[in-house]
Amino acid sequence: MHKTLIDGGSGLNILFKNTLLGLGISVEDLEESDMPFYGLIPGRGSQPLEHITMPVTFNDEHNYHSEYIRFEVADIDCSYNAIIGRAALAKFMAIPHTRT
C-alpha cells in the first residue's frame, strides 16, 4: 500500500473496500462486524461492511516487524488505502512523531 494514514488518535484500523479489492481479497473472505464508527464522515456514523485480520509489516527486508492487525472494512471513497490507529501502533510499540 502506498498511501496509509497513521492516526495515533483513532481507535480503529480501517481498510477501504477499493484497497481490499486491489489486494485481491474478495468481500466473501470478510468476517461479520458489529462495530459502527464515527468521525470518518462528518456529522454521521458509518457501519463497516465487515472486518478482516491481516498481517502488516513495518520497514524493509533487513529490519522489519510484522503483526496481525484487525481492520474494519469501509465502503467509502478516500484518498488513503488504509488508516492505522493507536491499537495497531501499540502492537508495534510505535510512537508517531511529526517533524516540525
N, C-alpha and C positions, 0 to 999 in steps of 0.2 A: 504494500500500500504506500502511496506516495504522499497523501495528504491526510494526516491524522492530527486531531486536536488533542493536546494534553491539557485536561481541565482538572486541576487539583481541588476545585470547589464542587465538582459534580460527584454525586453519589452513584451514578450509573456509568456503565460502559455501553456505548451504543454503536451498533453496526448498521449501516443503511442498506436497504434491500438491493439497490443497484450494485453496491460493493459485493454483497453476498453472491449475486448472480455473476459478477465479474470474476469471482474466485472459483466459479464452477460448482457452487454449492446450491442444491435445489431447496426450495421452500419446504418440500416434504421432509427434509432432513432436520427441521427445527423441532424444538420441544415446546409444549404449551407454556404460556407466560400469563400471569395474572397481576403483573406489576405495572400500573399506569405511572407515567412520569409527567412532570410539569416543568415549564420554563423553556422548552425547546421551541415551541410555537407560542409567541407572546399572547397572553390572555386566555389560553385554553390548555387543557390536558390532552395527552396523547396516549393511545393504547398501543403497545408494541404488537407486532404480528405474533411473534413468539420469541424464544431465546435459543442461543447456541453456545456451547463451550468449545473454545478453540485454543490451540497453542499460540502464544505470542512470544516473539524473540526480540530482545533489545540488543543492539550493537552489531558486530560483524562476526565472521567465522573465526577470528583469532581471540576475541574476548566477548563472550555473549552469555546471556542468561535467558532461559525460557520458562514460562509458567502457563498453566491453563487458566484462561480468563473467560468468564461468562459475559456474553454480550446480549443485550436486548436488541432485537431487530426492528427497526422503524421503517415504515414505508413513507418517507419524507424526502423531498429533494433537498440536498445540502451540498455545499462546495467541498466538504470533507468526506473522506471514505469512512472514518470512524471517529468516535470520541472516547478517549480513555480517561476514566475518572480516578478518584482517590483510592478506591478499593483495589484497582489494578496496580496503582503506584505503590501502595502498601505492600503488595506481594513481591514487587521488585525492590522494595526498600529504597525507592527513588524519591528525590525531593525536587520538584520543579523549580527552576531558577530562571528569571528573566534578567538578562544583562541590560544595564542602562548606560 
